[in-house]
Amino acid sequence: MYKPLFGRLALLGAGGYFRVTSRVPPLRRKFLDDFRTYRGKQD
């Protein structure tokens, strides 16, 4: 995981995921709903 290639691939994958999520409204809603549910369980 700490090798340069894997880190770059992880960043590329995360960037792609967030790019797609921000442009597709149903995915954005699901992402935000899941995020709020997850964060709400910590309180």
mmCIF entry with sequence, helices, sheets and N, C-alpha, C, O atoms, coordinates in Angstrom:
data_MODEL
# 
_entry.id   MODEL 
# 
_entity.id                         1 
_entity.type                       polymer 
_entity.pdbx_number_of_molecules   1 
# 
_entity_poly.entity_id                      1 
_entity_poly.type                           'polypeptide(L)' 
_entity_poly.nstd_linkage                   no 
_entity_poly.nstd_monomer                   no 
_entity_poly.pdbx_seq_one_letter_code       MYKPLFGRLALLGAGGYFRVTSRVPPLRRKFLDDFRTYRGKQD 
_entity_poly.pdbx_seq_one_letter_code_can   MYKPLFGRLALLGAGGYFRVTSRVPPLRRKFLDDFRTYRGKQD 
_entity_poly.pdbx_strand_id                 A 
# 
loop_
_entity_poly_seq.entity_id 
_entity_poly_seq.num 
_entity_poly_seq.mon_id 
_entity_poly_seq.hetero 
1 1  MET n 
1 2  TYR n 
1 3  LYS n 
1 4  PRO n 
1 5  LEU n 
1 6  PHE n 
1 7  GLY n 
1 8  ARG n 
1 9  LEU n 
1 10 ALA n 
1 11 LEU n 
1 12 LEU n 
1 13 GLY n 
1 14 ALA n 
1 15 GLY n 
1 16 GLY n 
1 17 TYR n 
1 18 PHE n 
1 19 ARG n 
1 20 VAL n 
1 21 THR n 
1 22 SER n 
1 23 ARG n 
1 24 VAL n 
1 25 PRO n 
1 26 PRO n 
1 27 LEU n 
1 28 ARG n 
1 29 ARG n 
1 30 LYS n 
1 31 PHE n 
1 32 LEU n 
1 33 ASP n 
1 34 ASP n 
1 35 PHE n 
1 36 ARG n 
1 37 THR n 
1 38 TYR n 
1 39 ARG n 
1 40 GLY n 
1 41 LYS n 
1 42 GLN n 
1 43 ASP n 
# 
_struct_asym.id          A 
_struct_asym.entity_id   1 
# 
loop_
_struct_conf.conf_type_id 
_struct_conf.id 
_struct_conf.pdbx_PDB_helix_id 
_struct_conf.beg_label_comp_id 
_struct_conf.beg_label_asym_id 
_struct_conf.beg_label_seq_id 
_struct_conf.pdbx_beg_PDB_ins_code 
_struct_conf.end_label_comp_id 
_struct_conf.end_label_asym_id 
_struct_conf.end_label_seq_id 
_struct_conf.pdbx_end_PDB_ins_code 
_struct_conf.beg_auth_comp_id 
_struct_conf.beg_auth_asym_id 
_struct_conf.beg_auth_seq_id 
_struct_conf.end_auth_comp_id 
_struct_conf.end_auth_asym_id 
_struct_conf.end_auth_seq_id 
_struct_conf.pdbx_PDB_helix_class 
_struct_conf.details 
_struct_conf.pdbx_PDB_helix_length 
HELX_P HELX_P1 AA1 PRO A 4  ? ARG A 23 ? PRO A 4  ARG A 23 1 ? 20 
HELX_P HELX_P2 AA2 PRO A 25 ? GLN A 42 ? PRO A 25 GLN A 42 1 ? 18 
# 
_struct_conf_type.id          HELX_P 
_struct_conf_type.criteria    ? 
_struct_conf_type.reference   ? 
# 
loop_
_atom_site.group_PDB 
_atom_site.id 
_atom_site.type_symbol 
_atom_site.label_atom_id 
_atom_site.label_alt_id 
_atom_site.label_comp_id 
_atom_site.label_asym_id 
_atom_site.label_entity_id 
_atom_site.label_seq_id 
_atom_site.pdbx_PDB_ins_code 
_atom_site.Cartn_x 
_atom_site.Cartn_y 
_atom_site.Cartn_z 
_atom_site.occupancy 
_atom_site.B_iso_or_equiv 
_atom_site.pdbx_formal_charge 
_atom_site.auth_seq_id 
_atom_site.auth_comp_id 
_atom_site.auth_asym_id 
_atom_site.auth_atom_id 
_atom_site.pdbx_PDB_model_num 
ATOM 1   N N  . MET A 1 1  ? 0.818   -1.194 0.000   1.00 0.00 ? 1  MET A N  1 
ATOM 2   C CA . MET A 1 1  ? 0.000   0.000  0.000   1.00 0.00 ? 1  MET A CA 1 
ATOM 3   C C  . MET A 1 1  ? 0.859   1.254  0.000   1.00 0.00 ? 1  MET A C  1 
ATOM 4   O O  . MET A 1 1  ? 0.420   2.288  -0.503  1.00 0.00 ? 1  MET A O  1 
ATOM 5   N N  . TYR A 1 2  ? 2.059   1.198  0.543   1.00 0.00 ? 2  TYR A N  1 
ATOM 6   C CA . TYR A 1 2  ? 2.897   2.390  0.649   1.00 0.00 ? 2  TYR A CA 1 
ATOM 7   C C  . TYR A 1 2  ? 3.849   2.550  -0.529  1.00 0.00 ? 2  TYR A C  1 
ATOM 8   O O  . TYR A 1 2  ? 4.704   3.436  -0.521  1.00 0.00 ? 2  TYR A O  1 
ATOM 9   N N  . LYS A 1 3  ? 3.711   1.721  -1.513  1.00 0.00 ? 3  LYS A N  1 
ATOM 10  C CA . LYS A 1 3  ? 4.554   1.859  -2.702  1.00 0.00 ? 3  LYS A CA 1 
ATOM 11  C C  . LYS A 1 3  ? 3.984   2.961  -3.585  1.00 0.00 ? 3  LYS A C  1 
ATOM 12  O O  . LYS A 1 3  ? 2.768   3.144  -3.631  1.00 0.00 ? 3  LYS A O  1 
ATOM 13  N N  . PRO A 1 4  ? 4.839   3.695  -4.284  1.00 0.00 ? 4  PRO A N  1 
ATOM 14  C CA . PRO A 1 4  ? 4.373   4.832  -5.088  1.00 0.00 ? 4  PRO A CA 1 
ATOM 15  C C  . PRO A 1 4  ? 3.278   4.478  -6.098  1.00 0.00 ? 4  PRO A C  1 
ATOM 16  O O  . PRO A 1 4  ? 2.341   5.254  -6.289  1.00 0.00 ? 4  PRO A O  1 
ATOM 17  N N  . LEU A 1 5  ? 3.386   3.338  -6.732  1.00 0.00 ? 5  LEU A N  1 
ATOM 18  C CA . LEU A 1 5  ? 2.388   2.961  -7.736  1.00 0.00 ? 5  LEU A CA 1 
ATOM 19  C C  . LEU A 1 5  ? 1.013   2.768  -7.114  1.00 0.00 ? 5  LEU A C  1 
ATOM 20  O O  . LEU A 1 5  ? 0.018   3.258  -7.648  1.00 0.00 ? 5  LEU A O  1 
ATOM 21  N N  . PHE A 1 6  ? 0.946   2.061  -5.990  1.00 0.00 ? 6  PHE A N  1 
ATOM 22  C CA . PHE A 1 6  ? -0.342  1.800  -5.349  1.00 0.00 ? 6  PHE A CA 1 
ATOM 23  C C  . PHE A 1 6  ? -0.980  3.082  -4.827  1.00 0.00 ? 6  PHE A C  1 
ATOM 24  O O  . PHE A 1 6  ? -2.198  3.241  -4.914  1.00 0.00 ? 6  PHE A O  1 
ATOM 25  N N  . GLY A 1 7  ? -0.195  3.980  -4.296  1.00 0.00 ? 7  GLY A N  1 
ATOM 26  C CA . GLY A 1 7  ? -0.718  5.253  -3.812  1.00 0.00 ? 7  GLY A CA 1 
ATOM 27  C C  . GLY A 1 7  ? -1.311  6.080  -4.937  1.00 0.00 ? 7  GLY A C  1 
ATOM 28  O O  . GLY A 1 7  ? -2.375  6.681  -4.787  1.00 0.00 ? 7  GLY A O  1 
ATOM 29  N N  . ARG A 1 8  ? -0.618  6.104  -6.056  1.00 0.00 ? 8  ARG A N  1 
ATOM 30  C CA . ARG A 1 8  ? -1.125  6.848  -7.212  1.00 0.00 ? 8  ARG A CA 1 
ATOM 31  C C  . ARG A 1 8  ? -2.403  6.231  -7.757  1.00 0.00 ? 8  ARG A C  1 
ATOM 32  O O  . ARG A 1 8  ? -3.337  6.939  -8.132  1.00 0.00 ? 8  ARG A O  1 
ATOM 33  N N  . LEU A 1 9  ? -2.433  4.911  -7.796  1.00 0.00 ? 9  LEU A N  1 
ATOM 34  C CA . LEU A 1 9  ? -3.650  4.238  -8.263  1.00 0.00 ? 9  LEU A CA 1 
ATOM 35  C C  . LEU A 1 9  ? -4.818  4.490  -7.316  1.00 0.00 ? 9  LEU A C  1 
ATOM 36  O O  . LEU A 1 9  ? -5.951  4.683  -7.758  1.00 0.00 ? 9  LEU A O  1 
ATOM 37  N N  . ALA A 1 10 ? -4.544  4.489  -6.013  1.00 0.00 ? 10 ALA A N  1 
ATOM 38  C CA . ALA A 1 10 ? -5.605  4.761  -5.034  1.00 0.00 ? 10 ALA A CA 1 
ATOM 39  C C  . ALA A 1 10 ? -6.123  6.183  -5.204  1.00 0.00 ? 10 ALA A C  1 
ATOM 40  O O  . ALA A 1 10 ? -7.334  6.405  -5.166  1.00 0.00 ? 10 ALA A O  1 
ATOM 41  N N  . LEU A 1 11 ? -5.231  7.145  -5.391  1.00 0.00 ? 11 LEU A N  1 
ATOM 42  C CA . LEU A 1 11 ? -5.661  8.530  -5.593  1.00 0.00 ? 11 LEU A CA 1 
ATOM 43  C C  . LEU A 1 11 ? -6.439  8.679  -6.893  1.00 0.00 ? 11 LEU A C  1 
ATOM 44  O O  . LEU A 1 11 ? -7.436  9.400  -6.942  1.00 0.00 ? 11 LEU A O  1 
ATOM 45  N N  . LEU A 1 12 ? -5.998  8.012  -7.929  1.00 0.00 ? 12 LEU A N  1 
ATOM 46  C CA . LEU A 1 12 ? -6.699  8.063  -9.204  1.00 0.00 ? 12 LEU A CA 1 
ATOM 47  C C  . LEU A 1 12 ? -8.102  7.472  -9.069  1.00 0.00 ? 12 LEU A C  1 
ATOM 48  O O  . LEU A 1 12 ? -9.071  8.041  -9.572  1.00 0.00 ? 12 LEU A O  1 
ATOM 49  N N  . GLY A 1 13 ? -8.203  6.343  -8.396  1.00 0.00 ? 13 GLY A N  1 
ATOM 50  C CA . GLY A 1 13 ? -9.507  5.712  -8.196  1.00 0.00 ? 13 GLY A CA 1 
ATOM 51  C C  . GLY A 1 13 ? -10.438 6.567  -7.343  1.00 0.00 ? 13 GLY A C  1 
ATOM 52  O O  . GLY A 1 13 ? -11.620 6.708  -7.659  1.00 0.00 ? 13 GLY A O  1 
ATOM 53  N N  . ALA A 1 14 ? -9.911  7.134  -6.267  1.00 0.00 ? 14 ALA A N  1 
ATOM 54  C CA . ALA A 1 14 ? -10.731 7.982  -5.399  1.00 0.00 ? 14 ALA A CA 1 
ATOM 55  C C  . ALA A 1 14 ? -11.178 9.234  -6.144  1.00 0.00 ? 14 ALA A C  1 
ATOM 56  O O  . ALA A 1 14 ? -12.333 9.646  -6.036  1.00 0.00 ? 14 ALA A O  1 
ATOM 57  N N  . GLY A 1 15 ? -10.273 9.833  -6.892  1.00 0.00 ? 15 GLY A N  1 
ATOM 58  C CA . GLY A 1 15 ? -10.633 11.028 -7.666  1.00 0.00 ? 15 GLY A CA 1 
ATOM 59  C C  . GLY A 1 15 ? -11.712 10.731 -8.687  1.00 0.00 ? 15 GLY A C  1 
ATOM 60  O O  . GLY A 1 15 ? -12.645 11.515 -8.858  1.00 0.00 ? 15 GLY A O  1 
ATOM 61  N N  . GLY A 1 16 ? -11.589 9.604  -9.363  1.00 0.00 ? 16 GLY A N  1 
ATOM 62  C CA . GLY A 1 16 ? -12.603 9.204  -10.339 1.00 0.00 ? 16 GLY A CA 1 
ATOM 63  C C  . GLY A 1 16 ? -13.950 8.948  -9.682  1.00 0.00 ? 16 GLY A C  1 
ATOM 64  O O  . GLY A 1 16 ? -14.995 9.340  -10.202 1.00 0.00 ? 16 GLY A O  1 
ATOM 65  N N  . TYR A 1 17 ? -13.911 8.284  -8.533  1.00 0.00 ? 17 TYR A N  1 
ATOM 66  C CA . TYR A 1 17 ? -15.150 8.007  -7.803  1.00 0.00 ? 17 TYR A CA 1 
ATOM 67  C C  . TYR A 1 17 ? -15.845 9.306  -7.414  1.00 0.00 ? 17 TYR A C  1 
ATOM 68  O O  . TYR A 1 17 ? -17.052 9.445  -7.615  1.00 0.00 ? 17 TYR A O  1 
ATOM 69  N N  . PHE A 1 18 ? -15.105 10.252 -6.865  1.00 0.00 ? 18 PHE A N  1 
ATOM 70  C CA . PHE A 1 18 ? -15.716 11.508 -6.435  1.00 0.00 ? 18 PHE A CA 1 
ATOM 71  C C  . PHE A 1 18 ? -16.160 12.358 -7.626  1.00 0.00 ? 18 PHE A C  1 
ATOM 72  O O  . PHE A 1 18 ? -17.156 13.076 -7.533  1.00 0.00 ? 18 PHE A O  1 
ATOM 73  N N  . ARG A 1 19 ? -15.436 12.284 -8.737  1.00 0.00 ? 19 ARG A N  1 
ATOM 74  C CA . ARG A 1 19 ? -15.846 13.009 -9.938  1.00 0.00 ? 19 ARG A CA 1 
ATOM 75  C C  . ARG A 1 19 ? -17.188 12.487 -10.449 1.00 0.00 ? 19 ARG A C  1 
ATOM 76  O O  . ARG A 1 19 ? -18.089 13.264 -10.766 1.00 0.00 ? 19 ARG A O  1 
ATOM 77  N N  . VAL A 1 20 ? -17.307 11.173 -10.523 1.00 0.00 ? 20 VAL A N  1 
ATOM 78  C CA . VAL A 1 20 ? -18.556 10.571 -11.014 1.00 0.00 ? 20 VAL A CA 1 
ATOM 79  C C  . VAL A 1 20 ? -19.686 10.836 -10.026 1.00 0.00 ? 20 VAL A C  1 
ATOM 80  O O  . VAL A 1 20 ? -20.798 11.174 -10.432 1.00 0.00 ? 20 VAL A O  1 
ATOM 81  N N  . THR A 1 21 ? -19.409 10.684 -8.730  1.00 0.00 ? 21 THR A N  1 
ATOM 82  C CA . THR A 1 21 ? -20.427 10.896 -7.709  1.00 0.00 ? 21 THR A CA 1 
ATOM 83  C C  . THR A 1 21 ? -20.950 12.327 -7.734  1.00 0.00 ? 21 THR A C  1 
ATOM 84  O O  . THR A 1 21 ? -22.144 12.552 -7.531  1.00 0.00 ? 21 THR A O  1 
ATOM 85  N N  . SER A 1 22 ? -20.080 13.287 -7.977  1.00 0.00 ? 22 SER A N  1 
ATOM 86  C CA . SER A 1 22 ? -20.518 14.682 -7.961  1.00 0.00 ? 22 SER A CA 1 
ATOM 87  C C  . SER A 1 22 ? -21.338 15.050 -9.190  1.00 0.00 ? 22 SER A C  1 
ATOM 88  O O  . SER A 1 22 ? -22.079 16.033 -9.161  1.00 0.00 ? 22 SER A O  1 
ATOM 89  N N  . ARG A 1 23 ? -21.222 14.276 -10.274 1.00 0.00 ? 23 ARG A N  1 
ATOM 90  C CA . ARG A 1 23 ? -21.923 14.617 -11.517 1.00 0.00 ? 23 ARG A CA 1 
ATOM 91  C C  . ARG A 1 23 ? -23.210 13.841 -11.743 1.00 0.00 ? 23 ARG A C  1 
ATOM 92  O O  . ARG A 1 23 ? -24.005 14.219 -12.604 1.00 0.00 ? 23 ARG A O  1 
ATOM 93  N N  . VAL A 1 24 ? -23.440 12.767 -10.996 1.00 0.00 ? 24 VAL A N  1 
ATOM 94  C CA . VAL A 1 24 ? -24.629 11.937 -11.178 1.00 0.00 ? 24 VAL A CA 1 
ATOM 95  C C  . VAL A 1 24 ? -25.521 12.120 -9.943  1.00 0.00 ? 24 VAL A C  1 
ATOM 96  O O  . VAL A 1 24 ? -25.212 11.602 -8.869  1.00 0.00 ? 24 VAL A O  1 
ATOM 97  N N  . PRO A 1 25 ? -26.626 12.858 -10.099 1.00 0.00 ? 25 PRO A N  1 
ATOM 98  C CA . PRO A 1 25 ? -27.461 13.191 -8.929  1.00 0.00 ? 25 PRO A CA 1 
ATOM 99  C C  . PRO A 1 25 ? -27.900 12.005 -8.064  1.00 0.00 ? 25 PRO A C  1 
ATOM 100 O O  . PRO A 1 25 ? -27.832 12.122 -6.841  1.00 0.00 ? 25 PRO A O  1 
ATOM 101 N N  . PRO A 1 26 ? -28.349 10.864 -8.620  1.00 0.00 ? 26 PRO A N  1 
ATOM 102 C CA . PRO A 1 26 ? -28.737 9.759  -7.738  1.00 0.00 ? 26 PRO A CA 1 
ATOM 103 C C  . PRO A 1 26 ? -27.556 9.228  -6.915  1.00 0.00 ? 26 PRO A C  1 
ATOM 104 O O  . PRO A 1 26 ? -27.725 8.865  -5.751  1.00 0.00 ? 26 PRO A O  1 
ATOM 105 N N  . LEU A 1 27 ? -26.379 9.183  -7.512  1.00 0.00 ? 27 LEU A N  1 
ATOM 106 C CA . LEU A 1 27 ? -25.202 8.736  -6.766  1.00 0.00 ? 27 LEU A CA 1 
ATOM 107 C C  . LEU A 1 27 ? -24.822 9.740  -5.690  1.00 0.00 ? 27 LEU A C  1 
ATOM 108 O O  . LEU A 1 27 ? -24.413 9.359  -4.593  1.00 0.00 ? 27 LEU A O  1 
ATOM 109 N N  . ARG A 1 28 ? -24.957 11.021 -6.004  1.00 0.00 ? 28 ARG A N  1 
ATOM 110 C CA . ARG A 1 28 ? -24.642 12.061 -5.021  1.00 0.00 ? 28 ARG A CA 1 
ATOM 111 C C  . ARG A 1 28 ? -25.575 11.947 -3.821  1.00 0.00 ? 28 ARG A C  1 
ATOM 112 O O  . ARG A 1 28 ? -25.132 12.037 -2.676  1.00 0.00 ? 28 ARG A O  1 
ATOM 113 N N  . ARG A 1 29 ? -26.881 11.748 -4.085  1.00 0.00 ? 29 ARG A N  1 
ATOM 114 C CA . ARG A 1 29 ? -27.833 11.614 -2.972  1.00 0.00 ? 29 ARG A CA 1 
ATOM 115 C C  . ARG A 1 29 ? -27.511 10.403 -2.115  1.00 0.00 ? 29 ARG A C  1 
ATOM 116 O O  . ARG A 1 29 ? -27.542 10.484 -0.887  1.00 0.00 ? 29 ARG A O  1 
ATOM 117 N N  . LYS A 1 30 ? -27.198 9.266  -2.760  1.00 0.00 ? 30 LYS A N  1 
ATOM 118 C CA . LYS A 1 30 ? -26.875 8.059  -2.004  1.00 0.00 ? 30 LYS A CA 1 
ATOM 119 C C  . LYS A 1 30 ? -25.606 8.257  -1.181  1.00 0.00 ? 30 LYS A C  1 
ATOM 120 O O  . LYS A 1 30 ? -25.549 7.859  -0.018  1.00 0.00 ? 30 LYS A O  1 
ATOM 121 N N  . PHE A 1 31 ? -24.596 8.868  -1.779  1.00 0.00 ? 31 PHE A N  1 
ATOM 122 C CA . PHE A 1 31 ? -23.343 9.123  -1.068  1.00 0.00 ? 31 PHE A CA 1 
ATOM 123 C C  . PHE A 1 31 ? -23.593 9.997  0.163   1.00 0.00 ? 31 PHE A C  1 
ATOM 124 O O  . PHE A 1 31 ? -23.107 9.696  1.253   1.00 0.00 ? 31 PHE A O  1 
ATOM 125 N N  . LEU A 1 32 ? -24.351 11.075 -0.019  1.00 0.00 ? 32 LEU A N  1 
ATOM 126 C CA . LEU A 1 32 ? -24.611 11.979 1.102   1.00 0.00 ? 32 LEU A CA 1 
ATOM 127 C C  . LEU A 1 32 ? -25.489 11.328 2.166   1.00 0.00 ? 32 LEU A C  1 
ATOM 128 O O  . LEU A 1 32 ? -25.256 11.526 3.359   1.00 0.00 ? 32 LEU A O  1 
ATOM 129 N N  . ASP A 1 33 ? -26.482 10.562 1.761   1.00 0.00 ? 33 ASP A N  1 
ATOM 130 C CA . ASP A 1 33 ? -27.327 9.865  2.738   1.00 0.00 ? 33 ASP A CA 1 
ATOM 131 C C  . ASP A 1 33 ? -26.510 8.860  3.543   1.00 0.00 ? 33 ASP A C  1 
ATOM 132 O O  . ASP A 1 33 ? -26.645 8.783  4.764   1.00 0.00 ? 33 ASP A O  1 
ATOM 133 N N  . ASP A 1 34 ? -25.664 8.090  2.862   1.00 0.00 ? 34 ASP A N  1 
ATOM 134 C CA . ASP A 1 34 ? -24.809 7.121  3.553   1.00 0.00 ? 34 ASP A CA 1 
ATOM 135 C C  . ASP A 1 34 ? -23.825 7.827  4.478   1.00 0.00 ? 34 ASP A C  1 
ATOM 136 O O  . ASP A 1 34 ? -23.570 7.355  5.585   1.00 0.00 ? 34 ASP A O  1 
ATOM 137 N N  . PHE A 1 35 ? -23.275 8.943  4.039   1.00 0.00 ? 35 PHE A N  1 
ATOM 138 C CA . PHE A 1 35 ? -22.321 9.685  4.849   1.00 0.00 ? 35 PHE A CA 1 
ATOM 139 C C  . PHE A 1 35 ? -22.989 10.228 6.107   1.00 0.00 ? 35 PHE A C  1 
ATOM 140 O O  . PHE A 1 35 ? -22.432 10.138 7.201   1.00 0.00 ? 35 PHE A O  1 
ATOM 141 N N  . ARG A 1 36 ? -24.181 10.790 5.948   1.00 0.00 ? 36 ARG A N  1 
ATOM 142 C CA . ARG A 1 36 ? -24.892 11.331 7.116   1.00 0.00 ? 36 ARG A CA 1 
ATOM 143 C C  . ARG A 1 36 ? -25.288 10.219 8.082   1.00 0.00 ? 36 ARG A C  1 
ATOM 144 O O  . ARG A 1 36 ? -25.205 10.405 9.296   1.00 0.00 ? 36 ARG A O  1 
ATOM 145 N N  . THR A 1 37 ? -25.711 9.082  7.573   1.00 0.00 ? 37 THR A N  1 
ATOM 146 C CA . THR A 1 37 ? -26.074 7.951  8.425   1.00 0.00 ? 37 THR A CA 1 
ATOM 147 C C  . THR A 1 37 ? -24.855 7.461  9.186   1.00 0.00 ? 37 THR A C  1 
ATOM 148 O O  . THR A 1 37 ? -24.940 7.204  10.387  1.00 0.00 ? 37 THR A O  1 
ATOM 149 N N  . TYR A 1 38 ? -23.736 7.328  8.517   1.00 0.00 ? 38 TYR A N  1 
ATOM 150 C CA . TYR A 1 38 ? -22.507 6.857  9.148   1.00 0.00 ? 38 TYR A CA 1 
ATOM 151 C C  . TYR A 1 38 ? -22.053 7.844  10.208  1.00 0.00 ? 38 TYR A C  1 
ATOM 152 O O  . TYR A 1 38 ? -21.708 7.438  11.318  1.00 0.00 ? 38 TYR A O  1 
ATOM 153 N N  . ARG A 1 39 ? -22.045 9.130  9.890   1.00 0.00 ? 39 ARG A N  1 
ATOM 154 C CA . ARG A 1 39 ? -21.593 10.150 10.843  1.00 0.00 ? 39 ARG A CA 1 
ATOM 155 C C  . ARG A 1 39 ? -22.566 10.258 12.012  1.00 0.00 ? 39 ARG A C  1 
ATOM 156 O O  . ARG A 1 39 ? -22.156 10.555 13.134  1.00 0.00 ? 39 ARG A O  1 
ATOM 157 N N  . GLY A 1 40 ? -23.837 10.021 11.760  1.00 0.00 ? 40 GLY A N  1 
ATOM 158 C CA . GLY A 1 40 ? -24.825 10.120 12.820  1.00 0.00 ? 40 GLY A CA 1 
ATOM 159 C C  . GLY A 1 40 ? -24.674 9.018  13.869  1.00 0.00 ? 40 GLY A C  1 
ATOM 160 O O  . GLY A 1 40 ? -25.035 9.219  15.028  1.00 0.00 ? 40 GLY A O  1 
ATOM 161 N N  . LYS A 1 41 ? -24.149 7.867  13.478  1.00 0.00 ? 41 LYS A N  1 
ATOM 162 C CA . LYS A 1 41 ? -23.991 6.762  14.410  1.00 0.00 ? 41 LYS A CA 1 
ATOM 163 C C  . LYS A 1 41 ? -22.888 7.016  15.420  1.00 0.00 ? 41 LYS A C  1 
ATOM 164 O O  . LYS A 1 41 ? -22.870 6.386  16.477  1.00 0.00 ? 41 LYS A O  1 
ATOM 165 N N  . GLN A 1 42 ? -21.963 7.926  15.119  1.00 0.00 ? 42 GLN A N  1 
ATOM 166 C CA . GLN A 1 42 ? -20.867 8.199  16.041  1.00 0.00 ? 42 GLN A CA 1 
ATOM 167 C C  . GLN A 1 42 ? -21.299 9.076  17.210  1.00 0.00 ? 42 GLN A C  1 
ATOM 168 O O  . GLN A 1 42 ? -20.667 9.036  18.265  1.00 0.00 ? 42 GLN A O  1 
ATOM 169 N N  . ASP A 1 43 ? -22.346 9.857  17.055  1.00 0.00 ? 43 ASP A N  1 
ATOM 170 C CA . ASP A 1 43 ? -22.761 10.799 18.094  1.00 0.00 ? 43 ASP A CA 1 
ATOM 171 C C  . ASP A 1 43 ? -23.400 10.133 19.266  1.00 0.00 ? 43 ASP A C  1 
ATOM 172 O O  . ASP A 1 43 ? -23.799 10.806 20.217  1.00 0.00 ? 43 ASP A O  1 
# 
